[in-house]
Amino acid sequence: MFDTNELRIERMFAETYGIPVLHYPQLLGLAMGMTPEELAFKELRVDTSKILKQVM
């Protein structure tokens, strides 16, 4: 929901925020050693590559 609305807000205000919205189970999975592929990070609308570089 939040990542969908972010794209709508970016279009409305002609701004680019690019704030990734991670869900709690995804963060928990990362903490448990799961890969981003297993946690469906590619399915998110906002790019998560920058945050994954910092976390991993």
N, C-alpha and C positions, 0 to 999 in steps of 0.2 A: 504494500500500500504506500509506504513512504517513498520508496524509490520511484514509483509511478508518478506520484504527485510532484516530486522534485523535477522531473522532466517537463511536466506541465508548467510549473512555476518558472523554470528557465526559459521556456518559450514565451511566456506571458511578459516577462521583464527583460528579455533579451540579455540574460546573464548566464554564465556557466559556473555552477557551484561544484559539481562533481563529488559530492559527499556520498561515499558508499554507505549503504544501509545493510548492516550485518545483523542477522538474527541470532538470538541467544544460543540455539542449538549449534549453529555454525561456529560461534566463538568457543563453545564448549568442545566441539569436535576438534578444532585446531589445538586447544590445550591438551587434548587427549592423544594428539599425534596423527590425526587423520589428515589426508591431503585435501587441498582445495577442490580437486576433481571429485572426490568422494562426497564432498559437502555441497556440490552443485553451485559453486561460485560463478561458473559461466552462465548460469540462468539468471543472475541478477542483472538489472538494467543499467546500473552505474558501475563503471570499471573499478575493480577492487585490487588491481595490480600494485598500486602504490602502497596501500595499507598492508598487503601481504608481504611486500619487501621489508617493511618495518617490523612486522610480527615474526616472520620466519627467519 
